[in-house]
Amino acid sequence: MRSILSIILFSCLCCHSLLSQDIHQLKAYADEQLHRGNFANALKEYQRVLFFDDQHQFEGVYSDMAELYFKLGDFENALVYYDFARKATPGDSLKLEYSFRKILCYFRQGSFLLGLSDLYSLPGSLSPHFEAKKNLYLAICHFGLDNTGQSLQYFAEIVDSTAMERISSLFTAFEKHKKKYNPDKLEMMSIFIPGLGQFVAGDLKSGLNSIFLLTGIAAYSYHTMRIYGILDGTLVLVTWFYRYYTGGHKKAYELGVKKIREQRIAAYNQILEIVRQHPSH
């Protein structure tokens, strides 16, 4: 009986030793894949590390996985793992860094209200570094929410007067861009004159496509009326003309949304570059 128990105990110790060795090798391999830029492979291996890590030796893997999800554009999972990383770390500074990374995920998703909510949940007393970062993120949030005045107030806290002039100019240019490519305005243009909204948005191909399609359908409907009667011609007109007519002005609206989104991203990148070049002292 004693010999059997000894064998079982020895086997368990060996298994534990082998598993411990394997999990360290697995972690090392995952790190290697990360450093080589094989993000998908690294993510898979880190998931295996977490699965076998019953001793909680590698809780730092949560932040590695969050960063990988972020790089891969999976912001939903990045949010989850930044939250795990924040809860697993004992240091306040790291907790704050992970909180800011979560907020950055919200920015990338366009969820500025959620980002704003998390910013207001941060501790009231922060170091100068984190206070400046909070003001920057608040400025970005309000920029994303079209609260220009509040955004400029927060930018004024983190950059000098020269930078503020440049940022104000970018805001003015962005507002003009929004008016020019207002989605509702472009849609109304294409409702009254098919293809016009697409032309104004710079999509000549889509605008010409709308004009030629609708002209062709109208001509065919007229031809059908003359050959087969008014009812048949009207059915062709209503069925096909309405379909492409509606599609045309919806396309104009989508083009306006896209134009504004692209310009917002461009302005955002320019503003961040200005902030890096002209910090407030």
N, C-alpha and C positions, 0 to 999 in steps of 0.2 A: 504493500500500500504506500509506504514511504517512498519507494523508488518511483512509483507512478506519479506521485505528487511532485517529486523532484524533477521528473521529466517534463511535466506540465509547466512548472515554474520556470525551468530553464528555457523551454520553448517560447513562453510569453516574453521573457527577457530578451531573447534573441530577436523575436518579431519586433519588439519595441525598438531595439537597437537598429535593426534593418530599416524600419519605417522612418526613424529619426534621420538616419543617413540618407534615405531616399528623398525625404522632403527637403533636406538641405540641398541636395543635388538638383531637385526640381526647381527650387527657388533660384539657384544659381543659373540654371538653364533659362528660366523665365527672364532673369535680369539680362542675360546675354542677348536674348531675342529682342528685348526692349532697346538695348544699346545699338543693335544692328538695324533698328528701324522696322523690324518685323512685328508691327503692332498687333495684328490679329493673332499671330502665334503666341506672342507674349501674353496677351489677354487670356487666351485659352489655358496657358500654363499657370498663370496666377490664380485662375479659377480652381485649378487642380490643387494648388498649394492650400488655398482656403478650405477646400473640401477635406483634405487629409490633416489639416493643422488642428487637431483636437486639443493641443496644449496651448493654443493661442500664442505661438512664438512669433508669428509673422503678421501682426495686425497692421504693420506698415504697408502691407499689400493693398489695403483698401484705397490708400491715396494713389498708389501706382495704377490700380485699375480705374480709378476715377479719371486720372490724367489720360489714360489710354482711350477710354470711352469719349472723353472730350476731343482728343485728336482725331478720332474716327467719326466725329459728328453725331454721336449718340448722346445727346445732352440729357435725355430723360434718365438713362442709367448712370451718367456722370453725376447727376444730382443725388441719386440714391447712394452712390459710393463715397461722394464727398461728405455726405451726412454720416455714413458709417465711420469714415476717417476722423471726422470731428468728434464723434462720441468716443472713439477708441484712444485718442491722444490725450495725455495728461496736461500738456502745456497750453497755456492760454493764448500765446502768440500763434501757435499752429492752429488752434481752434478758430481763431479769427481769420487766418489765411484760408482755411477750408470754407469758412462762411462766405468770404469774398469770392472764392472760386464758384460756389453755388450760385451766387448772384450773377456772376459772369455767364453761367449757363442759362439763366433766365434771359439775359440780354440776347444771347445767341438764338434763343427761341422766340424773341420778340415779346416776352412776357414781362414788360417793364413794371406793371403794377405789382407782380409777385416779387420782383427785385426790390422795389421800393418798400414793400412790407418787411422784407428781411433786413433791409438797411435800417429801418426804424426800430427793429428788434435788437440791434447791436447794443452793447453796453454804452452807457452815457459818457463814461470817462475812458478816453482812448489815448494812446501815445501819439505824439505829433505825426509819426509815419502813418498810423492807421486812421488818424483824423483826416489827414490829407487824402488818403485813399477813399475814405467814406465820402468826402466832399466831391471827389472826382466821380464816384459811382452815382451819387445823387444828381450831379449835373448831367450825366449820361442818361439816367432814368428820366429826368424831366425833359431832356431833349427828345427821347424816344416817345414821350407822351405829349409832345408838342407844347409843353409848358415853357416857352422860350424865356420869359422873364425870370422864372425861378432857376432855370438851368444856368443862365448867365450869372445869377447871384452866387451860385456855388462855384462856378468857374473862377469868379473873381477872388475866391478864397484861396485858390491854389496856383494862380499864375500872375505874372506882373502886368503892368498897364499896356506894354507893347503887345503882349500875347492877347490881351482882352480885345484890343482893337481888331486884331486879325480874326479872332473867334466871332466877334460881333459882325464882321463883314461876311464871314461864312454863313452865319445865321440869316443875314439879310438875303444873301444869294439863294439860300435854301428856301426861304419863304417865297421868293419870286419863282423859283422852280416849281414849288407846290401849286402856285396859282396858275402857272402856264400849263401844267400837266394834271390839273384837277380832274380826277376820274369822272366825276359827275358831269363836268363841263364837256369832256371829250365824248362821253356817252350821248349827251344831248346833241352834240354836233353830228354824230353819226345817225342819230334818230331823224334829224331834219334833212341832212344831206349824206346819204350812205357813203362811207369811206372817208369822210372829212376828218373825223376824230382820229382815225388811224394815220392819216397824212400828217396831222399836227403832231402826233406822237412820234413821228419819224419812221413809221412802218409803211413804206410805200407799197410793198408787195401785198400786204393785207388790205390796204385801201383800194388798190386796183382790182384785187380779187373780188371785193364786195361790189364794186361798180359793175364789173363785167358779168358777174354771176347774176346780180339782180336785174341788170339790163336784159340779159339773155332769157331769164325766167319770165320777165314781163313780155318780151317779144314772143316767146313760145306760148304764153297764156293767150295773147291776142290772136295768134295764129290758130290755136285750139278753139277759141270762141267763133272764129269765122268758119272753120271747117265742121266742128261738132256741136256748136251752140254755146250760149252764154253760160249755162250751168257747168259744163265740162271745163270751159276756160277759167271760170271763177274758182272751181275746185283746185285746178293746177296752180293758180295764182296764190290762193290762200295756203295750200299745203307747202309749196316750195318757197315762194317769195317770203312768206312770214318767217319760215325757218331760218333762211340765210340773212334776212333783214335783222332779226333778233340776234343772231349770232354775230353779226357785224358790230352792232352797238355794244354788245357785251364784251367783244374783243377790244374795243376802244377803251372801255372802262378798265379792263385788265392791264392794258398797256400803260394807262395812267398810274395805276397802283405800282406796277413794276418800275416805271421811271422814278417815282418818288422814293421807293425802297432803295433802288440803286444809288440815287443821289444822297440819301440819308447815310448809307454805308460809306460812300466816298467822303462826305463831310465828317463823319465820325472818325475815320482814319486820319484825315487832315488835322482834326482837332487834337487827337491823341499825340500826333507828332509835334504840334505846337506846345502842348503841355509838357512834353519831354524836353523841348528846347528852351522853354521859358518858365521854369518853376518860380513860384513866389519865394522871396527870401525874408 
